Amino acid sequence: MTTMTSWCSPQYPVLTWDKFSQNVRKTLHPRVTDDRLDDAVKYLEYMGEIYIAQSRGEKTKLVVVNLKWFCSKVIAQAFASEDDFAFLKPEPLQSKSRYTTEDFQKLFPSLADHIDDVVEFLKQLDLIFEVEENSYIMPVKLSQSKKDQLWQEDPTMTEYYGRRIECRDETDLFSADAFPCFQVAMMKKYWRQSKKPVISLHEVKISQSVEGYVELMPDMKAIQYYVRGRGEAQMEKCHQMLKNIEVMIDNELEDRSPGTCVTKKYLSSTEVKKLKDLHNIRGYTKEQLQEAIIQHEGTVCEEGTQNTDKVASIVCKGYDVTFLEECGLHCMLELGITKHIKQRLVEALDTKRYTRDDYRSFGEACGISERRLEQMEAHLQGPSMTSAVLDEWDKGGSHTVGELLRILSMPGLVDNQEAKSILTNMLRNAGQDPSTTVTGSAISAGLSLKVLAHRAALRRSSEELYRSAQPNTLMDHLHHCFPEETAAKLQQRLIEVDMFTGMQEIINELLKLKEPTWWEALIEE
């Protein structure tokens, strides 16, 4: 390192990449290749011996070869408090919302000839953000909290979600630059949006179609973030913003506070919505929510109190697959089935088929009577009967993904292979084994295994049956299979329509029977 510092002035130990590489080849190794030089420089930077930055306005790199100078004369001087400046000659930067190049020139009078490079160093370290030409925000120099102004009550907002990332060990805290650099990262990501981010000393707010708010706790041991939206239609956007914020916080903590172990907690949506005393809001670990899902039907209780929350109100149900990945087949249906998967099940089961491998058999398997299904069809408010059946079945919120898979997998019950594949692929994508046996009753229709076996056989043979069955044979058997009124109606249909259509209607009626009759004999004929 002594050799490198001799290549430049001690007042400004910074070299352009060309001069740096020339000095390396002249002083250290004349035949070093560009690739080997790049590797060596990356290693030195990783070890904290040098710092590489991009020159402002030029397509060249700058190499700081004396980091003691850089930290004491640039970083420390830029961020020191007034007390720190008792031993320094230049005046400290006063707290204000914007700074200019002229402000930095006053702060670094000895570096006036290189001020553009110094500003670029601060920018590339995410310590300042350029909002427009020659106008910069420095988060650590902003005024005190503006929480009361940034995060106010809004009666149009109905969906609220919150998370907290906190130090796991009481002796830990986040590094002083972690949150300011996170603020700059947020500014970079959202500044070009129509509604620009707003920040104060320890907060940042993002306003898009949904709103997000992130704050550093006073003890510097936790970061809390909240999102809110207008109605369930914005739940997906709330979930996406939560994920974006979490990823950005994780990245900054990994870079700025390496080695600090953290715990993520899910905040009570009920408490977040109150917008009061958010520093003391109750939160739950992922493990607590998992236990609540598997053992307490999705109700989680705060330790040491009687306060409870529903897991479904804490997560963005229909979009967040965290607990499907963690709980697998034991995951509650409303937390495991995303809106996308539900729509695919609707597409697979909504169309009526003469083999009844559609929402009607699905409804029967869920314990919904045919009469009730007819009532639901007559008063259907949405576009989908499959969706209505799912909602009716899981009205109490106690059914699981495993129970749904069991219904779709049992031969003779629904026999819709597309729906089964959708669910098994969903589980595999979540890292779960769909072949795991799930205990508990999945059949509420009172169907015997014998009936299910006959139904499965009838569905397998249905196409051959309706193409080859003889009309006279059907006429003879109808009265033995069905009530007189149904048999007469089917006989009339056989006269009125073509044989194929009439046979499809008979197969449809046969698959509604709950006692095996003459199916095997008919199939054999």
Backbone torsions as a table, in degrees:
resi	resn	phi	psi	omega
1	MET	NA	-34.0	176.6
2	THR	-59.3	-38.3	179.0
3	THR	-62.2	-44.5	-177.3
4	MET	-67.1	-39.7	-179.6
5	THR	-66.6	-20.8	178.5
6	SER	-77.5	-8.8	-178.0
7	TRP	-82.8	-6.2	-174.8
8	CYS	-148.5	176.6	-178.4
9	SER	-72.0	137.6	177.7
10	PRO	-66.1	-23.3	177.2
11	GLN	-75.0	-22.0	178.6
12	TYR	-149.4	78.3	-175.4
13	PRO	-79.1	63.9	-178.6
14	VAL	-131.2	134.4	180.0
15	LEU	-123.1	147.3	168.8
16	THR	-71.1	160.6	-177.6
17	TRP	-60.7	-39.9	-179.0
18	ASP	-61.9	-46.0	-180.0
19	LYS	-67.5	-36.5	179.3
20	PHE	-63.0	-49.0	-178.5
21	SER	-66.2	-35.8	177.1
22	GLN	-62.9	-42.5	-179.8
23	ASN	-67.9	-35.8	177.4
24	VAL	-62.0	-46.7	-177.3
25	ARG	-71.0	-32.1	-179.1
26	LYS	-76.5	-37.0	-171.2
27	THR	-101.8	-36.7	-170.3
28	LEU	-108.3	-49.6	-173.8
29	HIS	-154.0	102.7	-173.8
30	PRO	-66.8	-22.4	-175.1
31	ARG	-108.3	14.9	-178.6
32	VAL	-64.9	134.5	-179.8
33	THR	-81.5	163.7	178.9
34	ASP	-61.6	-40.1	-179.0
35	ASP	-64.1	-44.1	179.3
36	ARG	-65.4	-36.8	178.4
37	LEU	-65.8	-42.7	177.0
38	ASP	-58.9	-44.5	-179.8
39	ASP	-63.3	-42.3	-179.3
40	ALA	-64.5	-40.9	-179.6
41	VAL	-67.0	-41.2	177.8
42	LYS	-61.0	-39.7	179.1
43	TYR	-65.2	-44.9	179.9
44	LEU	-63.6	-37.8	178.7
45	GLU	-68.8	-40.4	178.0
46	TYR	-62.4	-35.5	179.4
47	MET	-80.2	-3.6	178.1
48	GLY	78.4	26.8	-179.2
49	GLU	-94.9	-29.4	179.1
50	ILE	-139.9	170.6	176.1
51	TYR	-135.6	133.8	-178.6
52	ILE	-109.9	132.7	177.2
53	ALA	-139.3	162.2	178.3
54	GLN	-90.6	134.7	179.7
55	SER	-71.3	143.6	-178.7
56	ARG	-70.7	123.9	175.1
57	GLY	75.7	-1.6	179.9
58	GLU	-128.0	148.0	-179.1
59	LYS	-88.1	60.3	177.5
60	THR	-144.7	156.6	179.5
61	LYS	-97.0	153.0	174.9
62	LEU	-113.4	140.8	-178.5
63	VAL	-118.4	115.8	174.5
64	VAL	-87.7	116.1	-173.2
65	VAL	-99.8	-3.0	177.9
66	ASN	-131.4	94.7	-175.5
67	LEU	-74.3	-23.7	175.6
68	LYS	-63.5	-43.3	175.3
69	TRP	-62.4	-45.2	-176.2
70	PHE	-61.5	-44.8	-177.4
71	CYS	-70.9	-39.1	-175.4
72	SER	-83.8	-36.9	-174.2
73	LYS	-94.5	-19.1	-179.3
74	VAL	-114.1	-65.4	-174.1
75	ILE	-63.4	-54.3	-177.2
76	ALA	-61.4	-41.0	-177.3
77	GLN	-68.3	-33.0	-179.8
78	ALA	-71.7	-33.2	-171.0
79	PHE	-114.3	3.5	179.7
80	ALA	-66.4	149.4	177.4
81	SER	-82.3	176.6	179.2
82	GLU	-63.8	-35.7	177.9
83	ASP	-62.9	-40.0	179.3
84	ASP	-63.9	-31.2	-175.5
85	PHE	-78.4	0.8	176.0
86	ALA	-60.6	-25.2	-177.5
87	PHE	-106.8	6.5	-177.4
88	LEU	-118.0	151.1	-175.7
89	LYS	-78.7	-49.2	-176.2
90	PRO	-69.4	157.3	177.5
91	GLU	-73.8	142.5	178.1
92	PRO	-70.5	159.0	174.0
93	LEU	-69.1	129.0	176.6
94	GLN	-80.4	149.2	179.6
95	SER	-68.0	124.2	173.5
96	LYS	-158.7	170.2	-171.9
97	SER	-78.2	-26.6	-178.3
98	ARG	-138.2	147.7	175.9
99	TYR	-126.8	154.5	178.1
100	THR	-120.1	172.3	176.9
101	THR	-59.4	-34.3	179.6
102	GLU	-62.5	-37.5	176.7
103	ASP	-60.7	-42.2	-179.3
104	PHE	-71.6	-30.3	176.9
105	GLN	-65.6	-38.2	177.1
106	LYS	-67.3	-34.5	-178.8
107	LEU	-74.7	-34.2	-177.9
108	PHE	-119.9	67.3	-176.2
109	PRO	-61.9	-31.2	-179.2
110	SER	-76.9	-11.1	-178.9
111	LEU	-113.0	21.1	-175.5
112	ALA	-56.8	-36.2	-179.1
113	ASP	-71.5	-15.5	-177.0
114	HIS	-121.3	21.4	-170.9
115	ILE	-62.7	-33.6	178.4
116	ASP	-62.5	-40.0	178.5
117	ASP	-67.5	-40.8	-179.9
118	VAL	-62.0	-44.6	177.7
119	VAL	-61.4	-39.3	179.5
120	GLU	-65.4	-37.7	175.6
121	PHE	-57.4	-48.1	-178.2
122	LEU	-63.9	-38.3	178.2
123	LYS	-64.0	-47.4	-175.0
124	GLN	-72.3	-18.5	173.5
125	LEU	-87.8	4.2	-179.2
126	ASP	60.9	32.1	178.2
127	LEU	-94.8	-20.8	173.1
128	ILE	-136.8	161.9	178.6
129	PHE	-132.4	130.7	179.8
130	GLU	-87.4	108.0	-178.0
131	VAL	-81.0	-30.1	173.8
132	GLU	-160.0	176.7	-175.7
133	GLU	-58.0	125.4	178.5
134	ASN	60.5	34.8	176.3
135	SER	-143.6	118.6	-171.6
136	TYR	-127.1	146.5	171.4
137	ILE	-105.3	133.5	174.8
138	MET	-119.2	100.4	-172.0
139	PRO	-53.4	-38.7	-176.2
140	VAL	-70.2	-13.1	-179.7
141	LYS	-104.3	7.8	-179.2
142	LEU	-74.3	165.8	179.3
143	SER	-68.9	174.5	-177.0
144	GLN	-66.5	179.8	-173.3
145	SER	-52.3	138.5	173.2
146	LYS	-118.3	30.2	-173.7
147	LYS	-55.0	-42.5	-177.8
148	ASP	-62.3	-25.2	179.1
149	GLN	-90.7	-33.2	-173.0
150	LEU	-83.4	-32.7	-172.4
151	TRP	-127.2	80.2	-176.6
152	GLN	-103.8	164.4	178.9
153	GLU	-64.6	138.4	178.6
154	ASP	-138.8	107.8	-175.8
155	PRO	-63.5	-16.5	179.3
156	THR	-79.7	-15.7	-179.8
157	MET	-86.8	124.1	-177.3
158	THR	-118.8	-25.7	-178.0
159	GLU	-101.5	119.8	-179.2
160	TYR	-127.2	134.9	177.9
161	TYR	-141.0	147.6	-179.5
162	GLY	-147.2	152.5	178.1
163	ARG	-138.9	157.0	174.7
164	ARG	-134.2	132.3	172.3
165	ILE	-111.4	116.5	-172.6
166	GLU	-128.7	155.3	176.6
167	CYS	-64.4	133.8	-178.5
168	ARG	-75.2	-35.1	-177.5
169	ASP	-99.8	137.4	-178.7
170	GLU	-63.0	-25.2	-178.8
171	THR	-83.9	-8.2	-178.3
172	ASP	-87.4	158.7	166.8
173	LEU	-156.9	160.4	-178.7
174	PHE	-74.9	149.0	178.0
175	SER	-63.5	153.9	-173.7
176	ALA	-62.4	-25.8	-176.9
177	ASP	-93.5	-6.3	-173.3
178	ALA	-62.3	-50.9	-176.9
179	PHE	-73.3	-42.9	175.3
180	PRO	-57.3	-38.6	178.6
181	CYS	-70.3	-33.7	173.6
182	PHE	-62.9	-42.1	178.3
183	GLN	-59.1	-43.5	178.8
184	VAL	-63.7	-40.1	178.3
185	ALA	-61.4	-38.7	177.6
186	MET	-66.4	-39.8	178.4
187	MET	-62.2	-42.8	179.0
188	LYS	-60.4	-41.5	-174.9
189	LYS	-73.0	-38.3	-170.1
190	TYR	-112.9	0.6	-173.1
191	TRP	-66.5	-28.7	-178.1
192	ARG	-83.2	-1.8	177.1
193	GLN	-71.4	161.8	-178.7
194	SER	-62.4	-38.6	174.4
195	LYS	-103.2	113.5	-174.1
196	LYS	-80.9	152.6	176.9
197	PRO	-61.2	151.9	175.6
198	VAL	-121.6	131.3	-178.1
199	ILE	-130.5	153.6	168.0
200	SER	-132.3	-166.3	-170.3
201	LEU	-54.7	-46.8	-175.2
202	HIS	-124.1	19.8	-178.5
203	GLU	-139.0	158.5	169.7
204	VAL	-148.8	137.3	-179.3
205	LYS	-123.0	135.4	176.3
206	ILE	-115.9	131.1	179.2
207	SER	-122.5	109.6	172.1
208	GLN	-124.7	-138.9	173.4
209	SER	-67.8	-29.1	168.8
210	VAL	-117.4	164.7	-177.0
211	GLU	-115.0	145.3	176.1
212	GLY	-129.6	146.7	-178.1
213	TYR	-141.7	129.1	-177.4
214	VAL	-126.0	135.2	178.8
215	GLU	-139.6	145.4	174.3
216	LEU	-89.9	128.0	179.4
217	MET	-67.3	151.5	-175.0
218	PRO	-57.7	-30.6	-179.1
219	ASP	-83.1	-0.3	179.8
220	MET	60.7	25.0	179.2
221	LYS	-108.7	-3.1	-177.7
222	ALA	-154.5	149.6	172.6
223	ILE	-122.0	126.0	176.9
224	GLN	-110.5	143.4	177.3
225	TYR	-141.3	144.5	-175.1
226	TYR	-133.8	150.0	171.2
227	VAL	-133.0	154.5	177.5
228	ARG	-148.2	151.3	-178.4
229	GLY	-147.0	173.9	-177.1
230	ARG	-100.7	97.2	175.5
231	GLY	80.9	169.0	-177.9
232	GLU	-64.0	-22.8	-179.6
233	ALA	-62.7	-21.9	-179.6
234	GLN	-102.2	10.0	-177.8
235	MET	-63.3	-39.1	179.8
236	GLU	-62.6	-41.6	179.2
237	LYS	-68.2	-34.9	174.7
238	CYS	-61.1	-45.3	-179.9
239	HIS	-62.1	-42.3	-178.8
240	GLN	-65.1	-40.2	179.0
241	MET	-66.9	-39.4	175.9
242	LEU	-57.5	-45.4	-178.9
243	LYS	-65.4	-42.5	180.0
244	ASN	-60.8	-45.4	-179.3
245	ILE	-64.1	-44.3	-178.8
246	GLU	-60.7	-44.8	-179.8
247	VAL	-61.9	-41.8	-178.6
248	MET	-68.2	-38.3	176.5
249	ILE	-64.8	-46.2	179.6
250	ASP	-57.8	-43.0	-179.1
251	ASN	-63.0	-44.4	-178.5
252	GLU	-67.1	-41.2	-179.8
253	LEU	-66.2	-36.0	178.2
254	GLU	-65.3	-38.6	-179.3
255	ASP	-79.2	-40.4	-169.8
256	ARG	-99.1	-28.1	-179.3
257	SER	-126.9	55.6	-178.3
258	PRO	-62.2	139.9	179.5
259	GLY	91.0	-10.7	177.3
260	THR	-81.8	113.5	179.3
261	CYS	-79.5	136.1	-176.3
262	VAL	-126.0	160.1	174.3
263	THR	-124.3	135.7	176.8
264	LYS	-98.7	133.7	177.2
265	LYS	-124.5	145.1	177.3
266	TYR	-95.0	123.1	-175.1
267	LEU	-86.8	149.5	177.4
268	SER	-63.0	119.2	-179.9
269	SER	-64.5	-32.8	178.0
270	THR	-61.2	-42.6	-179.5
271	GLU	-73.6	-38.1	178.7
272	VAL	-60.3	-39.3	-176.8
273	LYS	-65.3	-26.2	-178.5
274	LYS	-71.3	-22.0	178.6
275	LEU	60.3	24.5	-179.4
276	LYS	-126.6	141.1	174.8
277	ASP	51.1	46.5	-176.1
278	LEU	-68.0	-18.3	179.2
279	HIS	-70.6	-20.7	-178.3
280	ASN	-114.2	22.4	-176.8
281	ILE	-70.1	145.8	-178.8
282	ARG	-78.1	143.6	-179.8
283	GLY	-139.9	160.9	-175.8
284	TYR	-131.8	143.8	175.4
285	THR	-77.4	165.2	177.9
286	LYS	-61.6	-36.5	-179.8
287	GLU	-64.8	-38.2	177.6
288	GLN	-65.1	-39.1	179.4
289	LEU	-70.3	-37.3	176.1
290	GLN	-59.9	-46.6	179.5
291	GLU	-60.6	-40.1	179.2
292	ALA	-64.2	-38.9	-179.9
293	ILE	-66.2	-45.4	-173.3
294	ILE	-80.7	-36.0	-171.7
295	GLN	-109.6	-21.4	-172.0
296	HIS	-128.1	27.3	175.9
297	GLU	53.1	36.2	172.5
298	GLY	84.8	12.1	177.1
299	THR	-106.3	124.2	-178.1
300	VAL	-112.0	140.1	-177.1
301	CYS	-115.0	135.6	177.3
302	GLU	-68.7	134.5	-178.2
303	GLU	-60.9	132.8	176.5
304	GLY	79.1	1.7	178.9
305	THR	-136.1	177.7	174.8
306	GLN	-99.4	6.8	-179.3
307	ASN	-70.1	130.8	-179.9
308	THR	-128.7	158.1	174.5
309	ASP	-142.0	152.4	171.9
310	LYS	-86.9	130.2	180.0
311	VAL	-57.1	-37.7	-177.7
312	ALA	-62.8	-22.7	178.9
313	SER	-87.2	-16.0	-176.8
314	ILE	-88.3	-35.1	-179.2
315	VAL	-102.0	163.0	177.3
316	CYS	-83.7	82.3	-175.0
317	LYS	-61.6	141.1	-176.5
318	GLY	95.7	-11.3	-178.6
319	TYR	-135.2	-33.0	-178.5
320	ASP	-88.4	115.4	-177.3
321	VAL	-100.0	14.8	-177.6
322	THR	-53.7	-46.0	-172.5
323	PHE	-85.6	-16.6	167.3
324	LEU	-67.9	-41.1	178.8
325	GLU	-66.8	-32.2	-177.2
326	GLU	-87.6	-41.3	-172.4
327	CYS	-101.7	-17.1	177.0
328	GLY	58.4	-128.7	-176.4
329	LEU	-63.6	-21.5	-179.3
330	HIS	-86.4	-0.9	-179.0
331	CYS	-69.8	137.0	176.1
332	MET	-59.2	144.7	-174.4
333	LEU	-58.2	-43.2	-176.0
334	GLU	-69.1	-18.4	177.3
335	LEU	-97.3	-19.2	-175.2
336	GLY	-96.6	-29.8	-176.7
337	ILE	-94.1	112.5	178.2
338	THR	-76.4	165.4	178.0
339	LYS	-59.3	-37.5	-179.3
340	HIS	-65.7	-45.3	179.9
341	ILE	-66.0	-40.3	178.8
342	LYS	-61.1	-39.7	179.1
343	GLN	-66.0	-36.7	177.9
344	ARG	-68.5	-37.4	175.0
345	LEU	-63.9	-39.3	177.0
346	VAL	-59.2	-46.1	-179.7
347	GLU	-64.0	-31.6	-178.6
348	ALA	-78.9	-29.5	-170.5
349	LEU	-113.6	-11.6	-171.2
350	ASP	-73.1	-31.6	-175.9
351	THR	-79.5	125.0	178.8
352	LYS	-68.0	135.6	176.2
353	ARG	-129.3	151.1	-177.0
354	TYR	-65.5	-21.1	176.6
355	THR	-83.5	-1.5	174.9
356	ARG	60.0	21.7	174.6
357	ASP	-85.9	57.5	-175.0
358	ASP	-138.1	-161.5	-175.1
359	TYR	-62.7	-20.6	-179.0
360	ARG	-70.5	-46.3	175.7
361	SER	-68.7	-34.0	176.8
362	PHE	-62.8	-44.5	177.8
363	GLY	-63.0	-40.9	177.6
364	GLU	-61.0	-43.5	179.6
365	ALA	-64.2	-27.6	179.2
366	CYS	-85.7	3.5	177.2
367	GLY	86.3	16.5	178.9
368	ILE	-95.2	122.3	-176.1
369	SER	-68.9	160.3	179.5
370	GLU	-62.9	-37.0	178.8
371	ARG	-63.2	-43.6	179.2
372	ARG	-64.7	-38.6	177.1
373	LEU	-60.9	-41.2	178.9
374	GLU	-64.1	-39.5	177.6
375	GLN	-64.4	-40.9	179.4
376	MET	-64.4	-40.1	177.8
377	GLU	-63.5	-40.6	-177.7
378	ALA	-68.0	-31.6	-176.7
379	HIS	-113.7	24.2	-177.5
380	LEU	-63.0	125.4	-179.5
381	GLN	-96.3	-28.3	178.5
382	GLY	-98.7	-176.8	-177.3
383	PRO	-84.1	-7.9	-169.2
384	SER	-131.6	128.6	173.8
385	MET	-75.6	-35.1	178.4
386	THR	-59.9	-44.8	178.4
387	SER	-62.2	-40.2	179.1
388	ALA	-65.0	-39.2	178.7
389	VAL	-65.0	-44.8	177.8
390	LEU	-58.4	-45.1	-179.2
391	ASP	-66.3	-39.7	179.5
392	GLU	-64.8	-44.0	-178.1
393	TRP	-65.3	-40.8	-175.1
394	ASP	-100.3	28.3	-177.1
395	LYS	-57.6	-37.4	-179.9
396	GLY	-82.1	-9.4	178.9
397	GLY	71.1	23.0	-174.9
398	SER	-107.6	-6.1	-179.1
399	HIS	-82.7	156.5	-174.7
400	THR	-116.3	167.0	175.5
401	VAL	-60.9	-37.8	180.0
402	GLY	-62.7	-39.0	178.2
403	GLU	-65.3	-41.5	178.1
404	LEU	-63.3	-42.0	178.8
405	LEU	-63.7	-38.1	179.6
406	ARG	-63.9	-40.7	177.5
407	ILE	-61.5	-45.8	-176.0
408	LEU	-75.3	-18.4	-176.1
409	SER	-95.1	-23.7	-173.9
410	MET	-70.5	121.9	-179.6
411	PRO	-58.5	136.8	176.6
412	GLY	88.1	-11.7	-176.0
413	LEU	-87.0	-63.7	176.1
414	VAL	-116.2	-41.7	176.0
415	ASP	58.2	35.9	175.5
416	ASN	-105.1	101.8	-173.9
417	GLN	-67.2	-32.0	179.6
418	GLU	-65.1	-45.2	179.3
419	ALA	-63.2	-41.4	178.6
420	LYS	-62.7	-43.5	-179.9
421	SER	-63.1	-37.9	178.8
422	ILE	-59.2	-44.0	-176.8
423	LEU	-73.0	-42.2	-179.7
424	THR	-66.4	-39.2	177.4
425	ASN	-66.4	-37.2	176.7
426	MET	-59.1	-43.7	-179.4
427	LEU	-67.9	-42.0	178.8
428	ARG	-62.4	-40.8	179.1
429	ASN	-64.9	-25.3	177.6
430	ALA	-89.0	6.8	178.8
431	GLY	78.2	22.7	-178.3
432	GLN	-110.9	156.8	179.7
433	ASP	-97.3	107.9	-177.7
434	PRO	-71.2	-10.3	-178.9
435	SER	-85.7	-5.9	179.5
436	THR	-62.8	134.6	-179.2
437	THR	-72.7	134.1	176.8
438	VAL	-110.7	123.6	179.4
439	THR	-80.5	163.2	178.8
440	GLY	107.4	159.2	-177.2
441	SER	-79.1	129.9	176.2
442	ALA	-113.0	-5.2	-176.2
443	ILE	-117.0	115.6	-179.6
444	SER	-107.8	7.4	-172.8
445	ALA	-92.0	-2.4	179.5
446	GLY	69.3	32.1	-179.1
447	LEU	-93.7	133.1	177.5
448	SER	-78.5	160.0	177.7
449	LEU	-62.6	-31.1	178.9
450	LYS	-64.6	-43.3	178.0
451	VAL	-63.0	-43.0	179.8
452	LEU	-62.0	-39.6	179.0
453	ALA	-63.6	-43.1	178.6
454	HIS	-65.2	-40.5	179.2
455	ARG	-63.4	-43.0	179.0
456	ALA	-61.0	-43.0	179.1
457	ALA	-64.9	-40.6	-179.7
458	LEU	-64.4	-40.9	179.3
459	ARG	-65.4	-40.7	179.7
460	ARG	-63.6	-33.7	-175.0
461	SER	-99.4	3.2	-169.9
462	SER	-59.9	-44.4	-175.9
463	GLU	-64.6	-44.9	178.6
464	GLU	-65.3	-36.8	-177.0
465	LEU	-64.3	-49.5	-174.8
466	TYR	-74.6	-15.5	177.3
467	ARG	-88.0	-23.7	-172.4
468	SER	-117.7	-12.2	-177.6
469	ALA	-65.3	144.5	-179.2
470	GLN	-88.8	134.8	-179.0
471	PRO	-54.9	-42.7	-177.9
472	ASN	-63.7	-39.0	178.0
473	THR	-61.8	-43.9	179.5
474	LEU	-62.0	-44.9	-179.4
475	MET	-58.5	-40.9	-177.6
476	ASP	-66.3	-35.5	-172.9
477	HIS	-90.1	-18.1	-173.6
478	LEU	-56.8	-42.2	-176.6
479	HIS	-71.0	-20.5	177.8
480	HIS	-83.1	-18.1	-174.5
481	CYS	-98.8	-37.9	-168.8
482	PHE	-121.7	161.4	169.9
483	PRO	-57.0	154.9	-173.2
484	GLU	-55.2	-42.7	-177.8
485	GLU	-64.5	-42.9	179.2
486	THR	-66.7	-41.7	179.6
487	ALA	-61.6	-43.3	-179.5
488	ALA	-63.9	-39.7	-179.6
489	LYS	-64.9	-42.4	179.7
490	LEU	-67.3	-38.3	177.3
491	GLN	-61.7	-40.2	179.1
492	GLN	-65.0	-37.9	179.5
493	ARG	-66.1	-36.7	177.9
494	LEU	-62.2	-30.0	178.9
495	ILE	-78.7	-37.4	-172.1
496	GLU	-80.6	-33.4	-174.3
497	VAL	-115.8	174.2	178.3
498	ASP	-70.6	164.8	-172.4
499	MET	-62.5	-41.2	-177.8
500	PHE	-61.6	-47.2	-179.1
501	THR	-63.6	-43.4	179.7
502	GLY	-62.7	-38.9	-179.5
503	MET	-68.0	-37.6	176.9
504	GLN	-60.9	-39.6	179.3
505	GLU	-67.4	-36.1	178.3
506	ILE	-67.9	-44.1	178.4
507	ILE	-60.6	-41.2	177.8
508	ASN	-58.1	-42.8	179.7
509	GLU	-70.3	-37.8	179.4
510	LEU	-61.6	-37.9	-177.7
511	LEU	-73.6	-7.2	175.4
512	LYS	-89.1	-16.8	-178.2
513	LEU	-68.3	142.9	-179.6
514	LYS	-107.7	8.5	174.2
515	GLU	-132.5	131.9	178.9
516	PRO	-67.9	138.6	-179.6
517	THR	-123.6	-99.9	-172.6
518	TRP	-112.6	21.8	-173.4
519	TRP	-59.7	-48.4	-175.6
520	GLU	-61.8	-41.8	179.9
521	ALA	-63.8	-40.2	179.9
522	LEU	-65.8	-41.8	-179.9
523	ILE	-64.6	-40.7	179.6
524	GLU	-63.5	-40.3	178.4
525	GLU	-64.5	NA	NA
